[in-house]
Amino acid sequence: MSDSTFDLVVIGGGPAGYVAAIRAAQLGFKTACVDMRKALGGTCLNVGCIPSKALLDSSEHFYHAKTKLQKHGVITGEVKLDLPQMMKRKDTVVRQLTGGIAGLLKKNGVEHITGKGKLAGLNGDFKVVEVTSDSGTRTLLSQRVLLATGSEPSSLPFLPFDGKRVVSSTEALELPEVPKHLAVVGGGVIGLELGSVWLRLGAKVTVIEYSDRIASVCDKQVGQELYKSLLKQGMEFKLAHKCLGAKKSGQWMVVEAEELATGQKTSIECDYILVSTGRKPYSEGLGLESLGIERDKAGRVPVGEHYETSVPGVFAVGDLIIGPMLAHKAEEEGIAAVEIMAGQAGHVNYEAIPNVIYTWPELASVGATEEEVQARGTAYRVGTFPFMANGRAKAMEETEGLVKVIADAESDRVLGVHILGPRASDMIAEAAAVMEFGGSAEDIARTCHAHPTLSEVLKEAALAVEKRQIHM
């Protein structure tokens, strides 16, 4: 093979792309990973999951120092915010992790090519990929191409991003000051997480949500508990409201919203507006038309069960295809796709993909919500248990929330687990593992959990499915 001929070219260096490239190299493929950013990791590591979690953790420390440490007998002086240092720490975390990915690609023999990659036709049995960068255009030939370009924030036609006062999640991660009043359009994961960051740091935060509840994809009961918690923290909500747009008024922005039930209009004066109404696949400019690959109305690339597009040898995964836009879902699809290319049995269980909202308390879930189980007509039983009754939670002074286990009434197989509480993001892994292996509520209940730990709440909720919880 020449230096520009490969077994697999991956377009996209985010969680799906770089993980797929490493696995492909492990399987013996000569692999290249093309990404237009110099820093690998895609949206997730550069302007998404990682920087947002860095700010969430930093803002939690600040908030706890101001509101909770005295209960633990820790007396501090006046707590002050050093926002530039907080941002510097966030950037350091990002730089370390993106640099680490570059090292992993090198270690595994994957060629990292910086530039914008696109499909450019066929050359016999090979797919042609053109990579454009500041240094010119390089043409690659590959037996297979994996499209893993991820997604980008969706804008609203009546409220376009300006990058200064009307911002996407990207700009909301690097605001130069704590907003006096941040208006958040969209009460989903991104809006609630970034709204929480700035709320803890001292901003007034108002969330405008079209639905009559926040986190509308989550289990209704658990989502309602999160809503109550955020209200107690000071976050304000305009639920069942439609955003009509915004205009500048002096140094302020004025957001117009309309209550759906009554048509009553509300004006919200703020200095920043975060538009967090969703994301769209990054499928423009990929050269799909050069091979006759079509997109659906949402801009996604249709694929078969093995992640192959309508063109043999061209695959797509992650945010480009149908399904939740989650980094870990994308990773699993990337690995499964290349294992299938190598003749192995790649596998993703879409019923066992966890989802997390990194507010405090955190909301983590896997499997079906109670509303989804009801819609299926499946007979089921529910067990719940509060963190208030857990020894470790009391010791931590973190007693908000509950665990909810939904099990099939006949087989006792776990259908869904929903956790609102401290470190729910770590606790959900046990539930995902049980569901991956078709486990039951009884399996969780009979498993010995260390004491005292937060995980005992999951055990008690599993026991509660048969109304045999011990500590309540």
C-alpha positions as CSV (number, residue, x, y, z in Angstrom):
1,M,0.0,0.0,0.0
2,S,1.1,3.6,-0.6
3,D,1.2,6.2,2.1
4,S,-2.2,7.4,1.0
5,T,-3.9,4.0,0.7
6,F,-5.7,2.5,3.7
7,D,-7.9,-0.3,4.8
8,L,-10.1,2.2,6.7
9,V,-10.3,6.0,6.8
10,V,-12.4,7.4,9.7
11,I,-13.7,10.9,9.1
12,G,-14.1,12.5,12.5
13,G,-11.9,12.4,15.6
14,G,-14.5,12.5,18.3
15,P,-15.6,9.7,20.7
16,A,-16.9,7.5,17.9
17,G,-14.1,8.3,15.4
18,Y,-11.0,8.0,17.5
19,V,-12.2,5.0,19.4
20,A,-13.2,3.2,16.1
21,A,-9.8,4.1,14.6
22,I,-7.9,2.6,17.6
23,R,-10.0,-0.6,17.6
24,A,-9.6,-0.9,13.8
25,A,-5.8,-0.7,14.2
26,Q,-5.9,-3.4,16.9
27,L,-7.7,-5.6,14.4
28,G,-4.9,-5.2,11.9
29,F,-6.4,-2.5,9.6
30,K,-4.1,0.2,8.2
31,T,-6.1,3.2,9.5
32,A,-6.2,6.9,9.2
33,C,-8.3,9.3,11.4
34,V,-9.2,12.6,9.7
35,D,-10.4,15.5,11.8
36,M,-10.7,19.2,11.0
37,R,-9.6,20.2,14.6
38,K,-6.0,20.1,15.5
39,A,-7.0,18.8,18.9
40,L,-8.7,15.4,18.8
41,G,-11.8,14.5,20.8
42,G,-14.5,16.2,18.8
43,T,-17.2,18.2,20.4
44,C,-17.2,16.0,23.5
45,L,-13.6,16.7,24.7
46,N,-13.1,20.2,23.2
47,V,-16.4,22.0,23.7
48,G,-18.9,19.6,25.2
49,C,-18.8,16.8,27.8
50,I,-15.4,17.4,29.3
51,P,-15.2,21.2,29.7
52,S,-18.8,21.3,30.9
53,K,-18.1,18.7,33.6
54,A,-14.9,20.6,34.6
55,L,-17.0,23.7,35.2
56,L,-19.8,21.7,36.9
57,D,-17.3,20.3,39.4
58,S,-15.6,23.6,40.0
59,S,-18.9,25.4,40.4
60,E,-20.1,22.7,42.9
61,H,-17.0,23.3,45.0
62,F,-17.7,27.0,45.0
63,Y,-21.3,26.5,45.9
64,H,-20.6,23.9,48.6
65,A,-17.9,26.2,50.1
66,K,-20.5,29.0,50.4
67,T,-23.5,26.9,51.5
68,K,-22.5,23.6,53.0
69,L,-19.1,23.5,54.6
70,Q,-20.2,25.1,57.9
71,K,-22.5,22.1,58.5
72,H,-19.4,19.9,58.4
73,G,-17.6,22.1,60.8
74,V,-15.4,23.7,58.2
75,I,-15.2,27.4,58.7
76,T,-13.8,29.5,55.9
77,G,-13.3,33.2,55.3
78,E,-15.2,35.1,52.6
79,V,-15.5,32.8,49.6
80,K,-14.5,34.5,46.4
81,L,-14.8,33.5,42.8
82,D,-11.7,33.5,40.5
83,L,-13.4,33.0,37.2
84,P,-10.2,33.2,35.1
85,Q,-8.6,30.5,37.2
86,M,-11.7,28.3,36.9
87,M,-11.6,28.7,33.1
88,K,-7.8,28.0,33.1
89,R,-8.3,24.8,35.0
90,K,-11.1,23.7,32.5
91,D,-8.8,24.4,29.6
92,T,-6.0,22.5,31.2
93,V,-8.2,19.4,31.6
94,V,-9.3,19.6,28.0
95,R,-5.7,20.0,26.7
96,Q,-4.4,17.1,28.7
97,L,-7.2,14.7,27.5
98,T,-7.0,15.8,23.8
99,G,-3.2,15.4,23.9
100,G,-3.7,12.0,25.4
101,I,-5.8,10.9,22.4
102,A,-3.2,12.0,20.0
103,G,-0.8,9.8,21.9
104,L,-3.2,6.8,21.8
105,L,-3.5,7.1,18.0
106,K,0.3,7.2,17.6
107,K,0.7,4.2,20.0
108,N,-1.7,2.1,18.0
109,G,-0.3,3.1,14.6
110,V,-3.2,5.2,13.5
111,E,-2.3,8.1,11.2
112,H,-3.8,11.3,12.4
113,I,-4.6,13.7,9.5
114,T,-5.7,17.2,10.2
115,G,-8.1,18.7,7.8
116,K,-11.7,18.6,6.5
117,G,-12.4,15.2,5.1
118,K,-15.1,14.4,2.5
119,L,-16.1,11.7,0.1
120,A,-15.0,12.4,-3.4
121,G,-16.2,9.4,-5.5
122,L,-14.8,5.9,-6.3
123,N,-11.6,4.7,-7.8
124,G,-12.2,1.0,-8.7
125,D,-12.7,-0.8,-5.4
126,F,-11.5,2.1,-3.3
127,K,-13.4,5.1,-1.9
128,V,-11.8,8.4,-2.5
129,V,-11.5,10.8,0.4
130,E,-10.3,14.4,0.0
131,V,-8.7,16.1,3.0
132,T,-8.5,19.9,2.7
133,S,-6.3,21.9,5.1
134,D,-4.2,25.0,5.2
135,S,-1.4,23.1,3.5
136,G,-3.5,22.0,0.6
137,T,-5.5,19.0,-0.4
138,R,-4.5,15.4,0.1
139,T,-6.3,12.5,-1.6
140,L,-6.7,9.2,0.3
141,L,-7.8,5.8,-1.1
142,S,-9.5,3.4,1.2
143,Q,-11.4,0.1,1.0
144,R,-13.7,1.4,3.8
145,V,-14.8,4.7,5.1
146,L,-16.4,5.3,8.5
147,L,-18.3,8.6,8.9
148,A,-18.2,9.8,12.5
149,T,-18.4,13.6,12.3
150,G,-20.8,14.1,15.2
151,S,-23.2,17.0,15.6
152,E,-23.4,20.8,16.2
153,P,-25.8,23.1,18.1
154,S,-29.1,23.8,16.4
155,S,-30.0,27.4,16.1
156,L,-33.5,29.0,16.0
157,P,-34.4,31.0,12.9
158,F,-35.9,33.8,15.1
159,L,-33.0,33.7,17.6
160,P,-29.7,33.2,15.7
161,F,-26.4,32.8,17.5
162,D,-24.2,35.9,17.6
163,G,-21.6,34.3,19.8
164,K,-21.6,37.2,22.2
165,R,-25.1,37.7,23.8
166,V,-27.0,34.9,22.1
167,V,-24.8,31.9,22.6
168,S,-24.7,28.2,22.0
169,S,-23.2,25.7,24.5
170,T,-19.8,26.4,23.0
171,E,-19.7,30.0,24.0
172,A,-21.5,29.3,27.3
173,L,-18.5,27.4,28.4
174,E,-16.3,30.5,28.2
175,L,-18.3,33.5,29.1
176,P,-16.0,36.3,30.3
177,E,-18.1,37.1,33.3
178,V,-20.8,35.7,35.5
179,P,-24.1,36.8,33.9
180,K,-26.4,39.0,35.9
181,H,-29.4,37.2,34.3
182,L,-29.0,34.2,32.0
183,A,-32.0,33.2,30.0
184,V,-31.9,29.6,28.8
185,V,-34.1,28.5,25.9
186,G,-34.6,24.8,26.3
187,G,-35.0,22.7,29.5
188,G,-33.0,19.7,28.4
189,V,-29.6,18.3,29.4
190,I,-27.4,21.1,28.0
191,G,-29.6,23.9,29.3
192,L,-30.0,22.5,32.8
193,E,-26.3,21.6,33.1
194,L,-24.9,25.0,31.9
195,G,-27.7,26.8,33.7
196,S,-26.6,25.1,36.9
197,V,-23.0,26.2,36.4
198,W,-23.8,29.9,36.2
199,L,-26.5,29.7,38.8
200,R,-24.0,28.4,41.4
201,L,-21.6,31.1,40.5
202,G,-24.1,33.8,41.2
203,A,-26.2,34.4,38.1
204,K,-30.0,34.6,38.0
205,V,-31.1,31.8,35.6
206,T,-34.5,31.5,33.9
207,V,-35.3,28.5,31.8
208,I,-37.9,28.8,29.0
209,E,-39.2,25.4,28.0
210,Y,-41.9,24.5,25.4
211,S,-42.9,21.4,27.2
212,D,-44.8,21.4,30.5
213,R,-41.9,19.8,32.3
214,I,-38.1,19.8,32.2
215,A,-36.0,16.8,31.0
216,S,-39.0,15.6,29.1
217,V,-37.3,12.4,27.9
218,C,-36.7,11.2,31.5
219,D,-39.0,9.3,33.7
220,K,-41.7,11.8,34.8
221,Q,-41.6,11.1,38.5
222,V,-37.8,11.4,38.7
223,G,-37.8,14.5,36.4
224,Q,-40.3,16.2,38.7
225,E,-38.1,15.6,41.7
226,L,-35.2,17.2,39.8
227,Y,-37.4,20.2,39.0
228,K,-38.2,20.6,42.7
229,S,-34.6,20.5,43.6
230,L,-33.6,23.1,41.0
231,L,-36.4,25.4,42.1
232,K,-35.0,25.1,45.7
233,Q,-31.6,26.1,44.4
234,G,-33.1,29.3,42.8
235,M,-33.4,28.3,39.2
236,E,-36.6,29.9,37.7
237,F,-38.7,28.3,35.0
238,K,-41.2,29.3,32.3
239,L,-42.7,25.9,31.5
240,A,-45.2,25.4,28.6
241,H,-43.9,28.7,27.1
242,K,-42.9,29.4,23.5
243,C,-39.9,31.6,22.9
244,L,-40.8,34.2,20.3
245,G,-37.3,35.8,19.9
246,A,-35.3,38.6,21.5
247,K,-34.2,42.1,20.9
248,K,-31.5,44.4,22.2
249,S,-32.5,47.1,24.6
250,G,-29.5,49.2,25.7
251,Q,-27.1,47.0,27.5
252,W,-29.7,44.3,27.9
253,M,-31.4,41.6,25.8
254,V,-35.1,41.2,26.1
255,V,-36.5,37.7,25.4
256,E,-40.2,37.5,24.5
257,A,-42.1,34.3,25.5
258,E,-45.7,33.3,25.2
259,E,-47.6,30.9,27.6
260,L,-49.1,28.2,25.4
261,A,-52.3,27.8,27.4
262,T,-53.3,31.4,27.6
263,G,-51.3,33.3,25.0
264,Q,-50.1,35.6,27.7
265,K,-46.7,37.2,26.7
266,T,-43.8,37.7,29.1
267,S,-40.7,39.8,28.6
268,I,-37.5,38.6,30.3
269,E,-34.6,41.1,30.6
270,C,-31.2,39.4,30.6
271,D,-27.6,40.0,29.6
272,Y,-27.0,36.5,28.0
273,I,-29.2,34.0,26.2
274,L,-28.2,30.4,25.9
275,V,-30.1,28.6,23.1
276,S,-30.0,24.9,24.0
277,T,-32.9,23.4,21.9
278,G,-30.9,20.5,20.6
279,R,-28.2,19.5,18.1
280,K,-28.1,18.5,14.5
281,P,-25.9,16.0,12.6
282,Y,-22.8,17.4,11.1
283,S,-23.5,16.0,7.7
284,E,-23.1,19.0,5.5
285,G,-20.0,19.1,3.3
286,L,-19.2,15.4,3.6
287,G,-19.6,14.7,-0.1
288,L,-22.4,12.2,0.4
289,E,-23.9,13.3,-2.9
290,S,-20.8,12.2,-4.7
291,L,-21.7,8.6,-3.9
292,G,-25.5,9.0,-4.0
293,I,-25.9,8.7,-0.2
294,E,-29.0,10.5,0.9
295,R,-29.9,12.1,4.2
296,D,-33.2,12.1,6.1
297,K,-35.2,15.3,7.0
298,A,-33.2,15.7,10.2
299,G,-29.9,15.5,8.3
300,R,-29.1,12.0,9.5
301,V,-27.5,9.3,7.4
302,P,-29.6,6.1,7.1
303,V,-27.7,2.9,7.8
304,G,-28.5,-0.8,8.0
305,E,-28.1,-3.0,11.1
306,H,-24.4,-3.2,10.5
307,Y,-24.0,0.6,10.2
308,E,-23.4,0.4,6.5
309,T,-24.9,3.1,4.3
310,S,-26.5,2.5,0.9
311,V,-23.0,2.4,-0.6
312,P,-21.1,-0.8,0.3
313,G,-18.0,0.0,2.3
314,V,-19.2,3.3,3.6
315,F,-20.4,3.3,7.2
316,A,-21.8,5.9,9.6
317,V,-22.1,6.0,13.4
318,G,-22.8,8.3,16.3
319,D,-24.7,11.5,16.0
320,L,-24.9,11.1,12.3
321,I,-27.4,8.2,12.6
322,I,-30.6,7.7,14.4
323,G,-30.6,7.4,18.2
324,P,-29.6,9.5,21.3
325,M,-26.8,11.9,20.7
326,L,-24.5,10.5,23.5
327,A,-20.7,10.1,23.4
328,H,-20.8,6.6,24.9
329,K,-23.4,5.4,22.4
330,A,-21.2,6.7,19.6
331,E,-18.2,4.9,21.0
332,E,-20.0,1.6,21.2
333,E,-21.2,2.0,17.6
334,G,-17.8,2.8,16.4
335,I,-16.3,-0.3,18.0
336,A,-19.2,-2.5,16.8
337,A,-18.9,-1.1,13.2
338,V,-15.2,-1.9,12.8
339,E,-15.5,-5.3,14.5
340,I,-18.3,-6.2,12.0
341,M,-15.9,-5.0,9.2
342,A,-13.4,-7.5,10.5
343,G,-15.9,-10.3,10.5
344,Q,-16.6,-10.3,14.2
345,A,-19.9,-10.0,16.0
346,G,-20.1,-6.3,16.9
347,H,-22.9,-5.5,19.3
348,V,-24.7,-2.5,20.8
349,N,-27.7,-3.1,23.2
350,Y,-29.8,0.0,22.7
351,E,-31.9,-1.0,25.7
352,A,-29.0,-0.6,28.0
353,I,-27.5,2.7,27.1
354,P,-27.3,5.0,30.2
355,N,-28.2,8.7,30.1
356,V,-27.1,11.3,32.6
357,I,-27.9,14.9,33.4
358,Y,-25.0,16.3,35.5
359,T,-26.9,18.7,37.6
360,W,-26.7,18.4,41.4
361,P,-28.3,16.1,42.3
362,E,-27.5,14.1,39.2
363,L,-30.2,12.3,37.2
364,A,-29.1,9.1,35.6
365,S,-31.2,6.5,33.9
366,V,-31.1,3.3,31.8
367,G,-33.8,1.5,30.0
368,A,-37.5,2.4,29.8
369,T,-39.3,5.1,31.7
370,E,-42.5,4.2,33.5
371,E,-44.5,6.1,30.9
372,E,-42.9,4.0,28.1
373,V,-43.6,0.7,29.9
374,Q,-47.2,1.8,30.3
375,A,-47.5,2.7,26.6
376,R,-46.2,-0.8,25.7
377,G,-49.0,-2.4,27.8
378,T,-46.5,-4.4,29.8
379,A,-47.5,-5.5,33.3
380,Y,-44.8,-4.1,35.6
381,R,-43.9,-3.4,39.3
382,V,-42.0,-0.5,40.7
383,G,-39.7,-0.2,43.7
384,T,-38.4,3.1,45.0
385,F,-36.1,4.1,47.8
386,P,-35.0,7.6,49.0
387,F,-31.4,8.7,49.7
388,M,-32.8,10.3,52.9
389,A,-32.8,6.8,54.4
390,N,-29.2,5.9,53.4
391,G,-26.4,6.2,56.0
392,R,-23.7,7.3,53.5
393,A,-26.0,10.0,52.0
394,K,-26.7,11.3,55.5
395,A,-22.9,11.3,56.3
396,M,-22.3,13.2,53.1
397,E,-25.1,15.7,53.8
398,E,-26.5,14.7,50.4
399,T,-29.9,13.2,51.0
400,E,-32.0,14.6,48.1
401,G,-33.4,12.1,45.5
402,L,-34.3,8.5,45.1
403,V,-33.8,5.3,43.1
404,K,-36.6,3.8,41.0
405,V,-36.5,0.3,39.7
406,I,-39.0,-0.9,37.1
407,A,-39.3,-4.6,36.6
408,D,-41.5,-6.9,34.5
409,A,-44.4,-8.2,36.7
410,E,-44.0,-11.8,35.3
411,S,-40.3,-12.4,34.8
412,D,-38.9,-9.7,37.2
413,R,-36.5,-8.7,34.5
414,V,-35.3,-5.1,35.0
415,L,-36.9,-2.8,32.4
416,G,-35.5,0.5,33.6
417,V,-33.6,2.2,36.5
418,H,-33.8,5.9,37.3
419,I,-31.6,7.6,39.8
420,L,-31.8,11.1,41.1
421,G,-29.1,11.7,43.7
422,P,-25.4,12.1,44.6
423,R,-23.1,10.4,42.1
424,A,-26.0,8.9,40.2
425,S,-23.7,9.0,37.1
426,D,-21.4,6.4,38.7
427,M,-24.2,4.3,40.3
428,I,-26.1,3.8,37.0
429,A,-23.3,1.5,35.7
430,E,-24.4,-1.4,37.9
431,A,-28.0,-1.1,36.6
432,A,-26.7,-1.0,33.0
433,A,-24.6,-4.2,33.6
434,V,-27.6,-6.0,35.1
435,M,-29.8,-5.0,32.1
436,E,-27.1,-6.0,29.6
437,F,-27.2,-9.5,30.9
438,G,-31.0,-9.7,31.2
439,G,-30.9,-9.5,35.0
440,S,-33.8,-9.2,37.4
441,A,-34.6,-6.9,40.3
442,E,-34.0,-10.0,42.5
443,D,-30.5,-10.2,41.1
444,I,-29.8,-6.7,42.3
445,A,-31.5,-7.3,45.6
446,R,-29.5,-10.5,46.3
447,T,-26.2,-8.9,45.4
448,C,-24.1,-7.9,48.5
449,H,-23.5,-4.1,48.4
450,A,-20.8,-2.6,50.6
451,H,-21.9,-0.7,53.6
452,P,-22.1,2.2,54.0
453,T,-22.4,3.2,50.3
454,L,-24.8,5.1,48.1
455,S,-25.2,2.0,46.1
456,E,-27.3,0.4,48.9
457,V,-30.1,2.7,47.8
458,L,-30.3,0.7,44.5
459,K,-30.3,-2.5,46.4
460,E,-33.2,-1.3,48.6
461,A,-35.2,0.0,45.6
462,A,-34.8,-3.5,44.0
463,L,-36.0,-5.1,47.3
464,A,-38.9,-2.6,47.2
465,V,-40.1,-4.1,43.9
466,E,-41.5,-6.9,46.1
467,K,-42.1,-4.6,49.0
468,R,-39.4,-6.1,51.1
469,Q,-37.1,-3.1,51.6
470,I,-35.3,-3.2,55.0
471,H,-34.5,0.3,56.0
472,M,-37.8,2.0,55.5
